[in-house]
């Protein structure tokens, strides 16, 4: 379900269009991923994005101004056997040149609308402990900090093909 919304910022009266991402957005999504601290090529984004396009339980939402993608969030339904279903934001970034101008609010408003449209009552997200501005932003939107946790990673070499 497509939903476009316009948001006028008090500072600059910018018209923000919020919509689902398309393959054509891949270069902008990759550029913004780098600002988030996750380098991704536009080829990698273009390869991975189709799993979100038109998917019933996952979506990448973009904010656009004057034809330029200036922010995005990825969201999906999480359904663990031991918890009630919820939606989780797995990525969220606004171009540093457009922060503080209502872009993040417009993206989060659409994420909340999408969550409710899924019949869900809980929206979760995780944020790095060092992103204090992000913490204030989320708390200002009514999110509650529920815990602090560590992330562990273990990498494996690729197994040779055909074994």
Secondary structure by P-SEA (a helix, b strand, c coil): cbbbbbbbbcccccbbbbbbbcccaaaaaaaaaaaacccccaaaaaaccccccccccbbbbbbbcccccccbbbbbbbbbccccbbbbbccccccccccccaaaaaaaaaaaaaaaaaccccccccccccaaaaaaaaaaacccccbbbbbbbbbbccccccc
